[in-house]
Amino acid sequence: MTLSQTLEKLHGIDRESRHLEKALAVLRWDQETYLPEKGVQERSEQLALLEGIAHQRLTSPETGRLLSELGCTRENPGGDEALPALERDFLKNLRRNYDRAVMLPGDFVSEAARAEGLSQAAWVNARRDNDFSVFLPHLVKMLDFARQKAVYWGWQDNPYDGLLDIYEPGMGADAIAAVFTPLSQRLSALLEKIASRPKPDNSFLAQHFDLEGQACFSHDMLKRLGFDTLRGRLDVSAHPFTTILGSDDVRITTRYMPRQVLSSIFATIHEAGHAFYEMDFPQEIRGTCLADGASMGIHESQSRLWENVIGRSRHFWEGMFPALSSYFPAALTGITVDDFYRAINLAGPSLIRIEADEVSYSLHVVLRFELERDLLSGRLDPARLPDAWRKKMKDLVGVEPETDSQGALQDVHWSMGAFGYFPSYALGNLYGLEFWGKLKADIPAVDDLIAAGNFAPIRHWLRDTIYVWGRRLDPPALLKAVTGKTLSPEPFLAYIDAKYTDIYSL
């Protein structure tokens, strides 16, 4: 068999794996959006079955044999040097996926998937009813599965580092703490300065905003941003998310609350940022394991960039505010663009991560990072999580939740077993501002384009400089390729300092 024939067989296996992943994603998307409550048990069985089939296919002896024939080993994941660069990058990623999967027993994969389905359903009910005890036994199970997974992968001494490696390769807990410590110190100091200044008036945002109007505006805004409704759709879920059901089927969700109109607006923009990344991979890598973000931190850099750097800018609302006012004329009569800009950038302690301002947001992430690190190490008893959450919220953010729905139950991630995911949010802020600096250097008139509602040049730049790489480069290499620099919190902190010094006249 020639190298090209062997490669084609591996591409076939990879395509099958992608198809099975998308089928699983369809079931999970449905569970989060439209599944009747009593359908959860059977859905968990369906997920477990498909997870098992996908695992068996990827870890089949044929996959290992074909990788070996191409010289693709753990020590040399790129395989034969005679292969084209794109194919060697494909092999590196397939090898990584194969090694991770082959180390997990099939029964374990199926049982973990079954437990995850039940856990997510229990979390929804616990959050709705503000009853942590409903979720606690599922949290314990998901922690056990996470630890065991890390052990299977060879991270016996520090399972949390093994889980972090899923989302941000090469960033262990110590490396993340080294970044988060100075970041949180600087942000806390800025919050103290802001607290000494008069707050912008945001009382008009506490009015009733019709849910149908919010939905219409979200769809209108997506169209203006360039979201292709022939390749994606917007729905509603308890916790906004993006899921990929195919190269041309990208689903995003938001949520609508009558007195929290900003929640739907910025959740929609945030998830659109994820969707743009997934929609704009080059044709040559679509449908392969390379059609993915370089890391979750890089993925979050795109959603956070669109949500905050663009979506919370004065320039953005110069163009978008007239549209918003047309949907809510009574609520926004007499409100100027500057009034709205200052109100949406109100900074201060808050309870909910996804609704936190840019200054305090990363502190919410630090809290979760520290808690899940302690949960995985065994230093924190899961039953004590609500109390630990309240204490850390008080220490880091300056407020204490009155309910667990506002505290330990507010995020979906741990119910999914996604321990190690949270640091990516704050890392995304840092990556995003590094990229933004380069984008502004390449497109000096970007602020004018945003004000005019012309987002195409931004989309094209991101596509041609970041999305084009897919998962071919790891985060440090991608950052170097795009900006010529290494990761630093300084661009993000400089942006935050300048923006909030202006808003609060510091």
KAVEN-V804042 format. One record per residue. N is the residue number from 0. PHI is phi in whole degrees, -180 to 180 (none if undefined). PSI is psi in radians with two decimals (* if undefined). Layout:
# KAVEN-V804042
n:N phi:PHI psi:PSI
n:N phi:PHI psi:PSI
This chain:
# KAVEN-V804042
n:0 phi:none psi:2.30
n:1 phi:-75 psi:2.89
n:2 phi:-59 psi:-0.73
n:3 phi:-66 psi:-0.65
n:4 phi:-68 psi:-0.72
n:5 phi:-64 psi:-0.74
n:6 phi:-61 psi:-0.74
n:7 phi:-63 psi:-0.66
n:8 phi:-64 psi:-0.72
n:9 phi:-66 psi:-0.68
n:10 phi:-62 psi:-0.61
n:11 phi:-65 psi:-0.76
n:12 phi:-63 psi:-0.74
n:13 phi:-63 psi:-0.72
n:14 phi:-62 psi:-0.75
n:15 phi:-61 psi:-0.72
n:16 phi:-62 psi:-0.73
n:17 phi:-64 psi:-0.73
n:18 phi:-62 psi:-0.73
n:19 phi:-67 psi:-0.67
n:20 phi:-60 psi:-0.74
n:21 phi:-68 psi:-0.64
n:22 phi:-63 psi:-0.72
n:23 phi:-63 psi:-0.70
n:24 phi:-64 psi:-0.63
n:25 phi:-60 psi:-0.81
n:26 phi:-64 psi:-0.68
n:27 phi:-71 psi:-0.71
n:28 phi:-60 psi:-0.78
n:29 phi:-63 psi:-0.67
n:30 phi:-63 psi:-0.63
n:31 phi:-83 psi:-0.19
n:32 phi:-120 psi:-0.90
n:33 phi:-126 psi:-0.11
n:34 phi:-65 psi:2.24
n:35 phi:-61 psi:2.58
n:36 phi:-57 psi:-0.65
n:37 phi:-80 psi:-0.05
n:38 phi:-87 psi:0.00
n:39 phi:-64 psi:-0.79
n:40 phi:-59 psi:-0.85
n:41 phi:-67 psi:-0.63
n:42 phi:-63 psi:-0.66
n:43 phi:-63 psi:-0.60
n:44 phi:-69 psi:-0.70
n:45 phi:-62 psi:-0.76
n:46 phi:-63 psi:-0.75
n:47 phi:-62 psi:-0.72
n:48 phi:-62 psi:-0.85
n:49 phi:-67 psi:-0.66
n:50 phi:-59 psi:-0.75
n:51 phi:-64 psi:-0.74
n:52 phi:-64 psi:-0.78
n:53 phi:-61 psi:-0.73
n:54 phi:-65 psi:-0.77
n:55 phi:-62 psi:-0.71
n:56 phi:-67 psi:-0.79
n:57 phi:-67 psi:-0.62
n:58 phi:-97 psi:0.27
n:59 phi:-64 psi:2.66
n:60 phi:-55 psi:-0.55
n:61 phi:-62 psi:-0.72
n:62 phi:-61 psi:-0.84
n:63 phi:-61 psi:-0.69
n:64 phi:-66 psi:-0.76
n:65 phi:-65 psi:-0.71
n:66 phi:-61 psi:-0.77
n:67 phi:-63 psi:-0.69
n:68 phi:-62 psi:-0.46
n:69 phi:-94 psi:0.13
n:70 phi:74 psi:0.32
n:71 phi:-92 psi:1.85
n:72 phi:-126 psi:3.04
n:73 phi:-63 psi:-0.60
n:74 phi:-78 psi:-0.51
n:75 phi:-133 psi:1.23
n:76 phi:-67 psi:-0.32
n:77 phi:-79 psi:-0.22
n:78 phi:74 psi:-2.72
n:79 phi:-58 psi:2.24
n:80 phi:-67 psi:-0.25
n:81 phi:-77 psi:-0.22
n:82 phi:-74 psi:2.65
n:83 phi:-60 psi:2.68
n:84 phi:-57 psi:-0.70
n:85 phi:-63 psi:-0.71
n:86 phi:-70 psi:-0.60
n:87 phi:-67 psi:-0.65
n:88 phi:-67 psi:-0.65
n:89 phi:-60 psi:-0.80
n:90 phi:-64 psi:-0.69
n:91 phi:-58 psi:-0.78
n:92 phi:-74 psi:-0.68
n:93 phi:-65 psi:-0.68
n:94 phi:-62 psi:-0.74
n:95 phi:-61 psi:-0.81
n:96 phi:-63 psi:-0.73
n:97 phi:-64 psi:-0.81
n:98 phi:-62 psi:-0.73
n:99 phi:-62 psi:-0.77
n:100 phi:-73 psi:-0.71
n:101 phi:-68 psi:-0.38
n:102 phi:-81 psi:-0.18
n:103 phi:-102 psi:2.16
n:104 phi:-61 psi:2.52
n:105 phi:-58 psi:-0.73
n:106 phi:-62 psi:-0.66
n:107 phi:-64 psi:-0.75
n:108 phi:-61 psi:-0.80
n:109 phi:-65 psi:-0.75
n:110 phi:-67 psi:-0.66
n:111 phi:-65 psi:-0.71
n:112 phi:-65 psi:-0.70
n:113 phi:-64 psi:-0.78
n:114 phi:-65 psi:-0.62
n:115 phi:-65 psi:-0.77
n:116 phi:-59 psi:-0.77
n:117 phi:-69 psi:-0.63
n:118 phi:-65 psi:-0.77
n:119 phi:-64 psi:-0.70
n:120 phi:-65 psi:-0.71
n:121 phi:-65 psi:-0.67
n:122 phi:-62 psi:-0.76
n:123 phi:-58 psi:-0.80
n:124 phi:-69 psi:-0.72
n:125 phi:-64 psi:-0.73
n:126 phi:-66 psi:-0.75
n:127 phi:-61 psi:-0.72
n:128 phi:-97 psi:0.04
n:129 phi:53 psi:0.91
n:130 phi:-132 psi:1.60
n:131 phi:-62 psi:-0.52
n:132 phi:-61 psi:-0.50
n:133 phi:-67 psi:-0.62
n:134 phi:-89 psi:-0.42
n:135 phi:-51 psi:-0.90
n:136 phi:-62 psi:-0.55
n:137 phi:-73 psi:-0.65
n:138 phi:-61 psi:-0.76
n:139 phi:-59 psi:-0.78
n:140 phi:-63 psi:-0.75
n:141 phi:-67 psi:-0.61
n:142 phi:-64 psi:-0.74
n:143 phi:-63 psi:-0.78
n:144 phi:-63 psi:-0.71
n:145 phi:-65 psi:-0.80
n:146 phi:-62 psi:-0.78
n:147 phi:-64 psi:-0.68
n:148 phi:-59 psi:-0.81
n:149 phi:-63 psi:-0.66
n:150 phi:-64 psi:-0.78
n:151 phi:-57 psi:-0.59
n:152 phi:-84 psi:-0.02
n:153 phi:96 psi:0.30
n:154 phi:-107 psi:0.87
n:155 phi:-62 psi:-0.70
n:156 phi:-75 psi:-0.53
n:157 phi:-146 psi:1.40
n:158 phi:-60 psi:-0.53
n:159 phi:-64 psi:-0.64
n:160 phi:-63 psi:-0.64
n:161 phi:-65 psi:-0.62
n:162 phi:-75 psi:-0.67
n:163 phi:-60 psi:-0.60
n:164 phi:-65 psi:-0.38
n:165 phi:-65 psi:-0.73
n:166 phi:-98 psi:-0.58
n:167 phi:-139 psi:1.43
n:168 phi:-52 psi:2.30
n:169 phi:87 psi:-0.06
n:170 phi:-108 psi:1.67
n:171 phi:-82 psi:3.10
n:172 phi:-61 psi:-0.67
n:173 phi:-66 psi:-0.74
n:174 phi:-65 psi:-0.70
n:175 phi:-68 psi:-0.76
n:176 phi:-60 psi:-0.62
n:177 phi:-65 psi:-0.51
n:178 phi:-84 psi:-0.74
n:179 phi:-70 psi:-0.55
n:180 phi:-62 psi:-0.96
n:181 phi:-67 psi:-0.56
n:182 phi:-62 psi:-0.85
n:183 phi:-67 psi:-0.60
n:184 phi:-63 psi:-0.80
n:185 phi:-66 psi:-0.71
n:186 phi:-68 psi:-0.68
n:187 phi:-63 psi:-0.69
n:188 phi:-65 psi:-0.69
n:189 phi:-67 psi:-0.69
n:190 phi:-60 psi:-0.67
n:191 phi:-64 psi:-0.71
n:192 phi:-63 psi:-0.78
n:193 phi:-62 psi:-0.65
n:194 phi:-63 psi:-0.39
n:195 phi:-85 psi:-0.08
n:196 phi:-108 psi:2.71
n:197 phi:-61 psi:2.49
n:198 phi:-86 psi:2.51
n:199 phi:-61 psi:2.61
n:200 phi:-78 psi:2.05
n:201 phi:-122 psi:0.33
n:202 phi:-62 psi:-0.51
n:203 phi:-67 psi:-0.32
n:204 phi:-79 psi:-0.21
n:205 phi:-85 psi:0.01
n:206 phi:-73 psi:2.99
n:207 phi:-78 psi:2.16
n:208 phi:-113 psi:1.99
n:209 phi:-50 psi:2.30
n:210 phi:-64 psi:-0.66
n:211 phi:-65 psi:-0.68
n:212 phi:-64 psi:-0.69
n:213 phi:-62 psi:-0.75
n:214 phi:-64 psi:-0.76
n:215 phi:-63 psi:-0.73
n:216 phi:-66 psi:-0.71
n:217 phi:-59 psi:-0.76
n:218 phi:-68 psi:-0.68
n:219 phi:-63 psi:-0.80
n:220 phi:-63 psi:-0.74
n:221 phi:-59 psi:-0.71
n:222 phi:-62 psi:-0.74
n:223 phi:-66 psi:-0.60
n:224 phi:-72 psi:-0.36
n:225 phi:105 psi:0.27
n:226 phi:-67 psi:2.18
n:227 phi:-85 psi:1.84
n:228 phi:-74 psi:-0.12
n:229 phi:-82 psi:-0.22
n:230 phi:-123 psi:0.04
n:231 phi:-163 psi:2.99
n:232 phi:-152 psi:2.81
n:233 phi:-114 psi:2.26
n:234 phi:-132 psi:-3.01
n:235 phi:-117 psi:2.43
n:236 phi:-148 psi:2.93
n:237 phi:-65 psi:-0.61
n:238 phi:-132 psi:2.06
n:239 phi:-57 psi:2.46
n:240 phi:-157 psi:2.93
n:241 phi:-121 psi:2.39
n:242 phi:-135 psi:2.57
n:243 phi:-109 psi:1.94
n:244 phi:-100 psi:-0.07
n:245 phi:169 psi:2.91
n:246 phi:-59 psi:-0.53
n:247 phi:-117 psi:0.51
n:248 phi:-147 psi:1.48
n:249 phi:-112 psi:2.07
n:250 phi:-105 psi:2.34
n:251 phi:-125 psi:2.73
n:252 phi:-132 psi:2.79
n:253 phi:-142 psi:-3.05
n:254 phi:-142 psi:2.60
n:255 phi:-119 psi:2.22
n:256 phi:-130 psi:2.33
n:257 phi:-60 psi:-0.54
n:258 phi:-113 psi:0.32
n:259 phi:-138 psi:1.11
n:260 phi:-62 psi:-0.52
n:261 phi:-66 psi:-0.48
n:262 phi:-59 psi:-0.84
n:263 phi:-70 psi:-0.67
n:264 phi:-61 psi:-0.91
n:265 phi:-82 psi:-0.44
n:266 phi:-66 psi:-0.69
n:267 phi:-64 psi:-0.79
n:268 phi:-64 psi:-0.76
n:269 phi:-58 psi:-0.88
n:270 phi:-69 psi:-0.53
n:271 phi:-62 psi:-0.65
n:272 phi:-60 psi:-0.73
n:273 phi:-63 psi:-0.76
n:274 phi:-64 psi:-0.72
n:275 phi:-59 psi:-0.72
n:276 phi:-58 psi:-0.87
n:277 phi:-70 psi:-0.56
n:278 phi:-77 psi:-0.39
n:279 phi:-109 psi:0.34
n:280 phi:-66 psi:2.55
n:281 phi:-66 psi:2.69
n:282 phi:-58 psi:-0.58
n:283 phi:-67 psi:-0.32
n:284 phi:-115 psi:-0.07
n:285 phi:-60 psi:2.46
n:286 phi:79 psi:0.09
n:287 phi:-116 psi:3.03
n:288 phi:-69 psi:-0.17
n:289 phi:-82 psi:-0.26
n:290 phi:-83 psi:1.27
n:291 phi:-158 psi:2.84
n:292 phi:-69 psi:2.68
n:293 phi:-60 psi:-0.57
n:294 phi:-166 psi:3.00
n:295 phi:-69 psi:-0.55
n:296 phi:-63 psi:-0.73
n:297 phi:-66 psi:-0.72
n:298 phi:-61 psi:-0.78
n:299 phi:-66 psi:-0.48
n:300 phi:-60 psi:-0.57
n:301 phi:-77 psi:-0.76
n:302 phi:-68 psi:-0.70
n:303 phi:-70 psi:-0.60
n:304 phi:-64 psi:-0.82
n:305 phi:-68 psi:-0.74
n:306 phi:-66 psi:-0.80
n:307 phi:-105 psi:-1.00
n:308 phi:-63 psi:-0.72
n:309 phi:-91 psi:-0.96
n:310 phi:-69 psi:-0.43
n:311 phi:-104 psi:0.26
n:312 phi:-86 psi:2.71
n:313 phi:-63 psi:-0.66
n:314 phi:-62 psi:-0.72
n:315 phi:-60 psi:-0.77
n:316 phi:-81 psi:-0.26
n:317 phi:-60 psi:-0.62
n:318 phi:-92 psi:-0.54
n:319 phi:-96 psi:-0.41
n:320 phi:-62 psi:-0.70
n:321 phi:-57 psi:-0.64
n:322 phi:-67 psi:-0.79
n:323 phi:-61 psi:-0.74
n:324 phi:-64 psi:-0.54
n:325 phi:-69 psi:-0.46
n:326 phi:-84 psi:-0.47
n:327 phi:-133 psi:1.07
n:328 phi:-62 psi:-0.66
n:329 phi:-68 psi:-0.75
n:330 phi:-72 psi:-0.48
n:331 phi:-113 psi:0.18
n:332 phi:-62 psi:2.27
n:333 phi:84 psi:-0.07
n:334 phi:-91 psi:2.23
n:335 phi:-91 psi:2.93
n:336 phi:-59 psi:-0.72
n:337 phi:-67 psi:-0.68
n:338 phi:-58 psi:-0.81
n:339 phi:-68 psi:-0.76
n:340 phi:-58 psi:-0.82
n:341 phi:-67 psi:-0.65
n:342 phi:-67 psi:-0.70
n:343 phi:-76 psi:-0.20
n:344 phi:-110 psi:0.40
n:345 phi:-59 psi:2.27
n:346 phi:-116 psi:2.53
n:347 phi:159 psi:3.06
n:348 phi:-60 psi:2.46
n:349 phi:-148 psi:2.81
n:350 phi:-90 psi:-0.57
n:351 phi:-106 psi:2.16
n:352 phi:-58 psi:-0.88
n:353 phi:-70 psi:-0.19
n:354 phi:-110 psi:0.13
n:355 phi:-74 psi:2.66
n:356 phi:-75 psi:3.00
n:357 phi:-66 psi:-0.51
n:358 phi:-73 psi:-0.80
n:359 phi:-90 psi:-0.25
n:360 phi:-56 psi:-0.84
n:361 phi:-64 psi:-0.43
n:362 phi:-67 psi:-0.61
n:363 phi:-61 psi:-0.66
n:364 phi:-70 psi:-0.74
n:365 phi:-58 psi:-0.74
n:366 phi:-56 psi:-0.85
n:367 phi:-68 psi:-0.68
n:368 phi:-59 psi:-0.82
n:369 phi:-68 psi:-0.66
n:370 phi:-69 psi:-0.80
n:371 phi:-72 psi:-0.51
n:372 phi:-62 psi:-0.75
n:373 phi:-72 psi:-0.60
n:374 phi:-63 psi:-0.79
n:375 phi:-69 psi:-0.58
n:376 phi:-79 psi:-0.28
n:377 phi:91 psi:-0.01
n:378 phi:-71 psi:-0.38
n:379 phi:-119 psi:2.12
n:380 phi:-71 psi:2.21
n:381 phi:-52 psi:-0.57
n:382 phi:-65 psi:-0.40
n:383 phi:-94 psi:0.06
n:384 phi:-57 psi:-0.81
n:385 phi:-58 psi:-0.72
n:386 phi:-67 psi:-0.74
n:387 phi:-64 psi:-0.67
n:388 phi:-61 psi:-0.84
n:389 phi:-61 psi:-0.72
n:390 phi:-65 psi:-0.80
n:391 phi:-68 psi:-0.62
n:392 phi:-60 psi:-0.74
n:393 phi:-65 psi:-0.76
n:394 phi:-70 psi:-0.73
n:395 phi:-91 psi:-0.73
n:396 phi:-106 psi:-0.42
n:397 phi:95 psi:0.11
n:398 phi:-135 psi:2.81
n:399 phi:-131 psi:2.15
n:400 phi:-67 psi:2.51
n:401 phi:-87 psi:-0.38
n:402 phi:-130 psi:2.76
n:403 phi:-73 psi:-0.42
n:404 phi:-64 psi:-0.51
n:405 phi:-88 psi:-0.16
n:406 phi:-118 psi:-1.91
n:407 phi:-67 psi:-0.23
n:408 phi:-104 psi:0.10
n:409 phi:-77 psi:-0.38
n:410 phi:-110 psi:2.59
n:411 phi:-84 psi:-0.30
n:412 phi:-57 psi:-0.82
n:413 phi:-70 psi:-0.49
n:414 phi:-67 psi:-0.42
n:415 phi:-89 psi:-0.07
n:416 phi:77 psi:0.31
n:417 phi:-87 psi:0.99
n:418 phi:-74 psi:2.29
n:419 phi:103 psi:-0.13
n:420 phi:-77 psi:-0.72
n:421 phi:-54 psi:-0.73
n:422 phi:-56 psi:-0.45
n:423 phi:-60 psi:-0.51
n:424 phi:-63 psi:-0.84
n:425 phi:-72 psi:-0.66
n:426 phi:-61 psi:-0.61
n:427 phi:-61 psi:-0.66
n:428 phi:-58 psi:-0.75
n:429 phi:-70 psi:-0.84
n:430 phi:-58 psi:-0.76
n:431 phi:-59 psi:-0.73
n:432 phi:-74 psi:-0.49
n:433 phi:-63 psi:-0.83
n:434 phi:-64 psi:-0.72
n:435 phi:-62 psi:-0.67
n:436 phi:-60 psi:-0.72
n:437 phi:-70 psi:-0.71
n:438 phi:-61 psi:-0.76
n:439 phi:-66 psi:-0.57
n:440 phi:-68 psi:-0.63
n:441 phi:-82 psi:-0.51
n:442 phi:-127 psi:1.38
n:443 phi:-58 psi:-0.50
n:444 phi:-91 psi:0.37
n:445 phi:-61 psi:-0.64
n:446 phi:-64 psi:-0.69
n:447 phi:-66 psi:-0.64
n:448 phi:-65 psi:-0.72
n:449 phi:-63 psi:-0.80
n:450 phi:-61 psi:-0.58
n:451 phi:-82 psi:-0.05
n:452 phi:75 psi:0.37
n:453 phi:-102 psi:1.58
n:454 phi:-94 psi:-0.10
n:455 phi:-59 psi:-0.79
n:456 phi:-60 psi:-0.62
n:457 phi:-67 psi:-0.82
n:458 phi:-57 psi:-0.77
n:459 phi:-65 psi:-0.72
n:460 phi:-64 psi:-0.81
n:461 phi:-62 psi:-0.71
n:462 phi:-63 psi:-0.79
n:463 phi:-81 psi:-0.34
n:464 phi:-111 psi:-0.47
n:465 phi:-117 psi:-0.97
n:466 phi:-65 psi:-0.51
n:467 phi:-57 psi:-0.46
n:468 phi:-84 psi:-0.36
n:469 phi:53 psi:-2.23
n:470 phi:-103 psi:0.35
n:471 phi:-71 psi:-0.51
n:472 phi:-116 psi:2.51
n:473 phi:-78 psi:2.91
n:474 phi:-53 psi:-0.85
n:475 phi:-61 psi:-0.70
n:476 phi:-68 psi:-0.68
n:477 phi:-65 psi:-0.79
n:478 phi:-60 psi:-0.72
n:479 phi:-65 psi:-0.73
n:480 phi:-65 psi:-0.66
n:481 phi:-83 psi:-0.78
n:482 phi:-112 psi:-0.30
n:483 phi:77 psi:0.18
n:484 phi:-125 psi:3.00
n:485 phi:-105 psi:2.92
n:486 phi:-67 psi:2.31
n:487 phi:-148 psi:2.52
n:488 phi:-77 psi:-0.17
n:489 phi:-63 psi:-0.77
n:490 phi:-59 psi:-0.70
n:491 phi:-66 psi:-0.80
n:492 phi:-67 psi:-0.63
n:493 phi:-65 psi:-0.72
n:494 phi:-62 psi:-0.83
n:495 phi:-63 psi:-0.80
n:496 phi:-59 psi:-0.82
n:497 phi:-66 psi:-0.78
n:498 phi:-64 psi:-0.84
n:499 phi:-83 psi:-0.36
n:500 phi:-65 psi:-0.67
n:501 phi:-69 psi:-0.83
n:502 phi:-65 psi:-0.70
n:503 phi:-103 psi:0.09
n:504 phi:51 psi:0.88
n:505 phi:-73 psi:*
